[in-house]
Amino acid sequence: MFGSSSREKAYFGPFLTFLALIAFGELIAKLFDGQAVGWALRKPAYWVYPLQTLVCGALLARWWRHYELRPPARLVFAAFIGVLVFVLWIAPQAWMPPRLEGFEPGYFGGGAPYAVNLVFRFARMVIVVPLLEEIFWRGFFLRYLIDPHFTRVPIGTFSWLSFSLVSVGFCLEHSRPDWPAALLAGMLYNAVAYRTHSLGACVVAHAITNLLLGLYVLRTGQWGFW
């Protein structure tokens, strides 16, 4: 049965927890939209994102022994794909309006609050998200669609069904304005798995994309990108 083994839970548990916390935050924001309430109800992302970082990070640490994160192979290729995905992600800004609404580190002012917001935002974006998304999409689901006993399937084994569904699933996980770029990103991260047969390389590629995107957001103030 799906999810019956501790290894399966290790691969999809952090990811589903991450999505559940996002949905919870969005529900709160919708319920209290336009009402005279404090920031915790009006802007729940400012506590949901740090909570995701801590909770999902703890789950990843708890189940770390289950993950096949050997030293990544073909790092130059993985880095190239990471940079390429970043370029594709921001390319639509050449003709679209700037995305200024989103998680702004300076929401509570400068100094320590700014630094804490920024540290948690980058920890989530560059460490936690690449790990839990790649562990789920490329480590688990890409193989589960080939054989439910997914650990018998070598990382990077190709099938059209798994390639297509993982690419589309990765796309739909992201916000609608990012769907075209996210679809291409899902395909390219799949390509890293096929080329390197290394889950670690997928994590590296994804982390490079997100690091560059985070730096781009800080430089341009387009908070809607993260």
C-alpha positions in Angstrom: 0.0 0.0 0.0 1.2 3.5 -0.8 2.9 5.1 2.1 3.0 1.9 4.2 6.8 1.8 4.5 9.0 4.1 6.4 11.1 4.7 3.3 8.2 5.9 1.3 7.2 8.2 4.1 10.7 9.5 4.2 10.6 10.4 0.5 7.2 12.1 0.4 6.6 13.1 4.1 8.6 16.4 4.1 7.1 17.4 0.7 3.5 16.8 1.7 4.1 18.6 5.1 5.5 21.6 3.1 2.4 21.7 0.9 0.1 21.4 3.8 1.7 24.3 5.6 1.4 26.4 2.4 -2.3 25.6 2.1 -2.9 26.4 5.8 -1.2 29.8 5.4 -3.2 30.6 2.2 -6.4 29.6 4.0 -5.7 32.0 6.9 -4.8 34.8 4.5 -8.1 34.3 2.6 -10.2 34.1 5.7 -8.8 37.4 7.1 -8.3 39.3 3.9 -9.2 42.9 4.2 -10.0 42.7 7.9 -8.4 44.8 10.7 -6.2 42.0 12.1 -2.6 41.7 13.1 0.2 40.7 10.7 0.1 37.0 11.8 -3.4 36.7 10.3 -3.0 39.2 7.5 0.4 38.1 6.3 0.8 34.5 7.5 3.7 33.8 5.1 6.0 35.6 7.6 5.5 32.8 10.1 4.6 30.0 7.7 7.8 30.2 5.8 10.1 29.9 8.9 7.8 27.2 10.2 8.2 25.2 7.0 12.0 25.7 7.2 12.1 24.3 10.8 9.5 21.5 10.5 10.5 20.2 7.1 14.2 20.6 7.9 13.6 18.5 11.0 11.8 15.8 9.0 14.6 15.7 6.4 17.1 15.2 9.2 15.0 12.5 10.9 14.8 10.5 7.7 18.2 11.4 6.3 19.5 7.8 6.3 16.8 6.8 3.8 18.0 9.2 1.1 20.4 8.1 -1.7 22.3 11.4 -1.5 25.8 10.1 -2.4 28.4 12.7 -3.5 26.8 14.3 -6.6 28.2 13.4 -10.0 28.8 15.6 -13.1 28.6 18.9 -11.1 29.5 21.1 -14.1 26.4 19.8 -16.0 24.2 20.1 -12.9 25.4 23.7 -12.4 24.8 24.5 -16.0 21.2 23.3 -15.8 20.7 25.3 -12.5 21.8 28.5 -14.2 19.8 27.7 -17.4 16.6 27.2 -15.3 17.2 30.5 -13.5 17.5 32.3 -16.9 14.3 30.7 -18.1 12.5 31.5 -14.9 13.1 35.3 -15.1 13.0 35.6 -18.9 9.3 36.5 -19.0 10.1 39.7 -17.1 11.4 41.2 -20.3 7.8 41.8 -21.3 5.7 41.3 -18.2 5.0 43.8 -15.4 7.3 43.5 -12.3 6.1 41.2 -9.5 6.4 43.4 -6.5 4.0 41.7 -4.1 5.3 38.9 -1.9 7.6 38.1 1.0 9.6 41.2 1.7 12.4 40.8 4.3 12.0 44.4 5.4 8.3 44.0 6.3 9.1 44.4 10.0 11.8 47.1 9.4 15.6 46.8 9.3 18.2 45.4 11.7 17.6 42.1 13.4 14.0 41.5 12.0 15.3 42.0 8.4 18.3 39.6 9.0 16.1 36.9 10.6 13.6 37.1 7.7 16.4 36.9 5.2 18.2 34.0 6.8 15.0 31.9 7.0 13.9 32.8 3.5 17.3 31.8 2.0 17.5 28.6 4.2 14.1 27.6 2.9 14.8 28.5 -0.7 18.3 27.2 -1.1 18.5 24.3 1.3 15.1 22.9 2.4 13.1 23.3 -0.9 15.7 21.8 -3.2 16.1 18.8 -0.9 12.5 18.0 -0.3 11.4 18.7 -3.8 14.2 16.7 -5.5 13.8 13.8 -3.0 10.1 13.6 -3.8 10.0 14.3 -7.5 13.3 12.8 -8.8 14.1 10.5 -5.9 10.6 9.0 -5.3 7.9 9.8 -7.9 10.1 9.5 -11.0 10.9 6.0 -9.9 7.5 5.1 -8.3 5.7 5.5 -11.6 8.0 2.9 -13.1 7.8 0.4 -10.2 5.9 0.9 -6.9 8.9 -0.8 -5.2 10.8 2.4 -6.2 14.1 1.5 -4.5 14.6 -1.2 -7.0 14.6 1.4 -9.8 18.0 3.1 -10.2 17.9 6.9 -10.0 17.7 8.4 -13.5 15.8 5.4 -15.1 13.7 6.8 -18.0 10.1 6.2 -19.0 7.9 8.6 -20.9 5.1 8.2 -18.4 7.2 9.2 -15.4 9.0 12.0 -17.3 5.7 13.5 -18.4 3.8 13.2 -15.1 6.7 14.5 -13.0 7.3 17.4 -15.3 3.6 18.4 -15.1 3.3 17.8 -11.4 6.4 19.9 -10.7 4.8 22.6 -12.9 1.4 22.6 -11.1 3.1 22.7 -7.7 4.2 26.3 -8.5 2.1 29.5 -8.8 0.3 30.0 -12.1 2.5 32.8 -13.4 5.5 30.5 -13.2 3.9 27.5 -14.9 5.6 27.8 -18.3 9.0 28.2 -16.6 8.2 25.5 -14.0 7.3 23.0 -16.7 10.6 23.5 -18.5 12.4 23.4 -15.1 10.8 20.1 -14.3 12.0 18.7 -17.6 15.5 20.0 -17.1 15.8 18.7 -13.6 14.6 15.3 -14.9 17.4 15.6 -17.5 19.9 16.0 -14.7 18.6 12.8 -13.1 18.9 10.9 -16.5 22.3 12.3 -17.3 24.0 11.9 -13.8 22.0 9.1 -12.2 22.6 11.2 -9.0 19.9 12.6 -6.7 22.6 14.8 -5.2 23.2 16.4 -8.6 19.5 17.2 -8.9 19.6 18.9 -5.5 22.7 20.9 -6.5 21.1 22.1 -9.8 17.9 23.1 -8.0 19.8 24.9 -5.2 21.8 26.9 -7.7 18.7 28.0 -9.5 17.1 29.1 -6.2 20.2 30.9 -5.0 20.4 32.9 -8.2 16.7 33.6 -8.0 17.0 34.8 -4.5 19.8 37.1 -5.3 17.8 38.4 -8.3 14.9 39.1 -6.1 17.0 41.1 -3.6 18.5 43.1 -6.4 15.2 43.9 -8.2 12.7 43.9 -5.3 10.4 41.6 -7.3 9.2 39.8 -4.2 6.6 37.8 -6.1 9.3 35.6 -7.5 9.9 33.8 -4.2 
